[in-house]
Amino acid sequence: MNEFVRAAFSKEVVSEAARLYNIKFSDLTLLRDNVNIIYRFREGNKEFILRLTHSSHQCFDTVNSEIYWINFLHENKIPVSNPLLSANNNLCEKVTSGDSYFSVVNFTAAPGVELGEKNWNSNTIGQMGRITGMIHKCSKTYSPPETIKKRTIWPEKSNQMAETYLPESDLKVREYWKQLLSVVKQLPSTSDSFGVVHNDIHRGNFMEDKGRLTLFDCEDACYTWFVNDISCPLFFAMNYNGVNDFNRRGWARYFMDSFMKGYQKHNRLNPEQLKLMPELLHLRGIFVYAYLFKAWDVTKLNQAQLNYFNRMKHIAENGFDWLKPEDYLLN
């Protein structure tokens, strides 16, 4: 919780947020407060999430556009942690605090357990692909009213992150970023290949319950190419524990085969666009590398953080030249 949020946050804010959704304050249990302030509560045998987002992080219109999109996915039967109406019949509410405010949303909690190494297999990877394909298919018909703020267009947010947080001394990485963007921007921006996507699909944003996955954490949703959205889960899958220089190509093939089998049950992608996967993965790596300068004091890293930082730095500087077309293109 940063200083701006801490100054605005109070018991009264949480109490008012709970009241707007007819929730008992005493039922709330704090889960985390690093970016958004997240509470969990139970009603009967069902669990729910109350999320408070300070205006210094995102404005109300931005949060409201995220929630509108999530509700659109839910109405199209995509398994997401869906928002619920308030007592005022709104999907998103506002609680003021001095000169700032909190945007408040009540979600159904994604059921089950975190998607970890024990339940990480071709079935769950295929389900990730299936859900991604469902989102991309629905994105083709997504047309919010003018009263709903338009989601950002990638790479606006990513470009801001790179320009702001990449050290000036990283001239090589900064130049790679510009070159790679110029290549990727040549992709066609048609409804068959470009639209609002989750933009942060990876194992950490799914819960698994009896073999079924539910997606959550959609605040990075933006307009981008569908193939760029697919590069995200592949990028993080290749950076999990156990993936190393000896098995990374085999793991990339296994992941993409499982993922795309699920994906193609709902959407088809021009295979020519998959040929840009190395460039998209390199861009993703540079973005994550830049983000670490924002999230961490890189002069005071523990060993686990230092290992991850060095790995992202290596990717930012070298990309994915080792990745071959047969590792990510379908037969």
C-alpha positions in Angstrom: 0.0 0.0 0.0 1.7 3.2 -1.1 1.6 6.5 0.8 -1.3 8.0 -1.2 -3.5 4.9 -0.6 -2.5 4.7 3.1 -3.5 8.3 3.6 -6.9 7.8 2.1 -7.6 4.3 3.5 -9.6 3.9 6.7 -12.1 1.6 8.5 -14.8 4.0 7.4 -14.0 3.5 3.8 -14.2 -0.2 4.0 -17.4 0.0 6.0 -19.0 2.1 3.4 -17.8 -0.1 0.6 -19.3 -3.1 2.4 -22.6 -1.3 3.0 -23.0 -0.5 -0.7 -23.1 -4.3 -1.4 -25.0 -5.3 1.7 -22.0 -7.0 3.2 -21.4 -7.3 6.9 -18.1 -5.5 7.8 -17.3 -8.2 10.4 -17.4 -10.9 7.6 -14.5 -9.3 5.7 -11.0 -10.9 5.8 -8.1 -8.9 4.3 -6.2 -10.9 1.7 -3.8 -8.3 0.4 -3.3 -4.6 0.0 -0.2 -4.2 -2.2 -1.9 -2.7 -5.3 -5.7 -3.3 -5.0 -7.1 -3.8 -1.5 -8.7 -7.3 -1.6 -11.1 -8.7 1.0 -12.7 -12.2 1.0 -16.0 -13.1 2.6 -18.4 -15.9 2.7 -22.2 -16.2 2.4 -23.4 -19.7 3.1 -21.2 -22.1 1.2 -20.1 -19.5 -1.4 -17.1 -17.1 -1.3 -16.8 -13.6 -2.7 -14.2 -10.9 -3.2 -14.6 -7.2 -2.4 -12.0 -5.2 -4.2 -11.1 -1.5 -3.6 -9.0 0.4 -6.1 -7.6 3.8 -5.2 -7.9 6.6 -7.7 -4.1 7.0 -7.7 -3.8 3.6 -9.3 -6.8 3.7 -11.7 -9.7 6.1 -12.2 -13.3 5.1 -11.8 -14.0 5.1 -15.5 -11.1 2.7 -16.2 -12.2 0.3 -13.5 -15.8 0.5 -14.7 -14.7 -0.3 -18.3 -12.8 -3.4 -16.9 -15.9 -4.5 -15.0 -18.2 -4.0 -18.0 -15.9 -6.2 -20.1 -15.7 -8.9 -17.5 -19.5 -8.9 -17.2 -19.7 -9.2 -21.0 -17.5 -12.3 -20.8 -19.6 -13.8 -18.0 -22.8 -13.2 -20.0 -21.1 -15.1 -22.9 -20.6 -18.1 -20.5 -16.8 -17.7 -20.2 -15.6 -18.9 -16.8 -14.5 -15.7 -15.1 -14.7 -14.4 -11.6 -17.7 -12.2 -12.4 -18.8 -8.9 -10.8 -22.1 -8.6 -8.9 -24.6 -5.8 -8.7 -24.6 -3.4 -5.7 -27.6 -2.4 -3.6 -27.9 0.5 -6.1 -27.9 -1.9 -9.0 -24.4 -0.9 -10.2 -21.5 -3.2 -11.1 -19.0 -0.6 -9.8 -19.3 1.9 -6.9 -17.3 4.8 -5.7 -16.4 5.7 -2.1 -14.8 9.1 -1.6 -12.0 9.8 0.9 -10.9 13.4 1.1 -9.7 14.6 -2.3 -9.5 11.0 -3.7 -11.7 7.9 -3.8 -11.9 4.2 -4.1 -13.6 2.2 -6.9 -15.4 -0.8 -5.3 -16.4 -4.0 -7.0 -17.8 -7.2 -5.6 -16.9 -10.5 -7.4 -17.7 -14.1 -7.0 -14.6 -15.8 -5.9 -13.0 -18.1 -8.4 -13.5 -21.6 -6.8 -10.9 -24.1 -6.0 -7.1 -23.9 -5.5 -4.3 -22.1 -7.3 -3.1 -23.6 -10.5 0.3 -24.9 -9.4 2.8 -27.5 -10.5 0.8 -30.4 -9.1 -2.2 -29.6 -11.4 -0.2 -28.3 -14.4 -0.7 -30.7 -17.2 -2.0 -31.0 -20.8 -5.6 -30.8 -19.6 -5.3 -27.6 -17.6 -3.0 -26.0 -20.3 -5.7 -27.0 -22.9 -8.3 -25.3 -20.8 -6.3 -22.2 -20.6 -6.2 -22.3 -24.4 -9.9 -23.0 -24.6 -10.8 -20.0 -22.4 -8.4 -17.7 -24.3 -10.0 -18.8 -27.6 -13.5 -18.1 -26.1 -12.4 -14.6 -25.2 -10.9 -13.9 -28.6 -14.1 -15.1 -30.3 -16.3 -12.9 -28.1 -13.9 -10.0 -28.6 -14.9 -9.9 -32.3 -18.4 -8.8 -31.3 -17.6 -6.6 -28.3 -19.0 -3.1 -28.8 -19.4 -1.2 -25.5 -21.6 2.0 -25.5 -20.0 5.4 -25.7 -20.6 5.8 -21.9 -18.0 3.1 -21.2 -14.4 4.2 -21.5 -12.4 2.5 -24.2 -9.7 0.2 -23.0 -6.2 1.2 -23.8 -4.5 0.1 -27.0 -1.4 -2.0 -26.6 1.4 -1.1 -26.5 0.5 2.3 -25.0 0.7 1.1 -21.4 3.7 -1.2 -22.1 5.5 1.6 -24.0 5.1 3.9 -21.0 6.5 1.3 -18.7 9.5 0.8 -20.9 10.2 4.4 -21.5 9.8 5.3 -17.8 11.6 2.4 -16.0 14.2 1.0 -18.4 17.6 2.5 -17.3 19.0 5.0 -19.7 22.2 2.9 -19.6 20.3 -0.1 -21.2 20.8 1.3 -24.7 20.7 -2.1 -26.3 17.4 -3.1 -24.7 15.8 0.3 -25.4 16.8 -0.1 -29.1 15.5 -3.7 -29.2 12.1 -2.4 -27.8 11.8 0.2 -30.6 12.8 -2.2 -33.4 10.5 -5.0 -32.2 7.6 -2.7 -31.9 8.0 -1.5 -35.4 7.9 -5.1 -36.6 4.9 -6.1 -34.6 2.9 -3.0 -35.6 2.9 -4.3 -39.1 0.3 -7.0 -38.1 -3.2 -6.3 -39.5 -5.6 -4.9 -37.0 -8.8 -6.6 -38.2 -11.6 -8.0 -36.1 -10.3 -11.5 -36.9 -7.0 -10.8 -35.3 -7.3 -7.7 -33.0 -9.6 -6.8 -30.1 -10.0 -6.6 -26.3 -8.1 -9.4 -24.6 -7.1 -10.3 -21.0 -3.4 -9.5 -21.7 -2.1 -11.2 -18.6 -3.0 -14.9 -19.0 -0.8 -17.2 -17.0 -1.0 -19.9 -14.4 -1.2 -17.4 -11.5 -4.5 -15.9 -12.8 -6.5 -19.2 -12.8 -8.1 -21.2 -10.0 -8.7 -24.9 -10.5 -11.7 -26.8 -9.1 -12.3 -30.4 -9.9 -10.5 -30.1 -13.1 -12.2 -26.9 -14.2 -10.5 -23.5 -14.5 -11.8 -20.0 -13.7 -10.0 -16.9 -14.8 -9.6 -13.7 -12.8 -7.6 -10.5 -12.5 -8.6 -8.7 -15.7 -7.5 -5.2 -15.0 -4.8 -5.3 -17.7 -7.4 -6.0 -20.4 -6.6 -3.9 -23.5 -6.9 -3.9 -27.3 -4.1 -5.9 -28.9 -3.5 -8.7 -31.4 -4.8 -12.1 -30.4 -1.4 -13.6 -31.1 0.2 -11.2 -28.6 -2.3 -12.4 -25.9 -1.2 -16.0 -26.7 2.5 -15.0 -26.2 1.8 -14.1 -22.6 1.0 -17.6 -21.2 3.9 -19.1 -23.3 6.3 -16.5 -22.0 5.5 -17.3 -18.4 5.3 -21.0 -18.9 8.9 -21.0 -20.2 10.0 -19.2 -17.0 8.5 -21.5 -14.4 10.7 -23.5 -12.0 12.0 -26.7 -13.7 12.2 -25.2 -17.2 15.9 -24.8 -18.1 18.2 -24.6 -21.1 18.0 -28.4 -21.6 14.3 -28.9 -21.8 12.9 -25.4 -22.8 12.3 -26.2 -26.5 10.5 -29.5 -25.7 8.5 -27.7 -23.0 7.5 -24.9 -25.5 6.3 -27.5 -28.0 4.3 -29.4 -25.3 2.8 -26.2 -24.0 1.8 -24.8 -27.4 0.4 -28.1 -28.6 -1.8 -28.4 -25.6 -2.8 -24.8 -25.5 -3.7 -24.4 -29.2 -5.7 -27.6 -29.2 -7.9 -26.0 -26.6 -7.8 -22.6 -28.3 -8.9 -23.9 -31.7 -12.1 -25.4 -30.3 -13.4 -21.8 -30.2 -11.2 -19.6 -32.4 -8.9 -19.8 -35.4 -5.8 -17.7 -35.8 -3.9 -17.0 -39.0 -0.8 -19.3 -38.6 1.3 -16.6 -40.4 0.9 -14.4 -37.3 2.4 -17.1 -35.0 5.6 -16.6 -36.9 6.1 -13.4 -34.9 6.1 -15.3 -31.6 9.9 -14.8 -30.9 9.5 -11.0 -31.4 6.4 -10.9 -29.2 8.1 -13.0 -26.5 11.1 -10.7 -26.6 8.8 -7.7 -26.1 7.1 -9.3 -23.2 10.5 -10.0 -21.6 11.6 -6.4 -22.0 8.3 -5.3 -20.4 8.7 -7.6 -17.4 12.3 -6.5 -17.0 11.2 -2.8 -17.0 8.4 -3.6 -14.6 10.9 -5.1 -12.1 12.6 -1.6 -11.8 9.2 -0.2 -10.8 8.2 -3.0 -8.4 11.5 -3.7 -6.7 14.5 -1.8 -5.3 16.9 -3.6 -7.6 19.8 -2.7 -5.3 18.3 -4.7 -2.4 17.2 -8.0 -3.9 17.1 -11.3 -2.1 18.6 -14.3 -3.8 15.3 -15.5 -5.4 14.6 -12.0 -6.7 18.1 -11.6 -8.0 17.9 -14.9 -9.9 14.6 -13.8 -11.5 15.9 -10.3 -12.3 19.0 -11.7 -14.0 16.9 -14.1 -16.0 14.7 -11.2 -17.2 17.7 -9.1 -18.0 19.2 -11.9 -20.1 15.9 -12.3 -22.0 15.7 -8.5 -22.5 19.2 -8.4 -23.9 19.1 -11.6 -25.9 15.5 -12.5 -26.8 14.4 -16.0 -27.8 16.8 -16.8 -30.7 17.0 -20.4 -29.5 13.2 -20.8 -30.2 12.6 -22.6 -33.5 9.4 -22.4 -35.7 8.6 -26.1 -35.0 8.4 -25.2 -31.2 5.4 -22.9 -31.6 3.9 -23.5 -35.1 1.2 -26.1 -35.4 1.6 -29.0 -37.7 
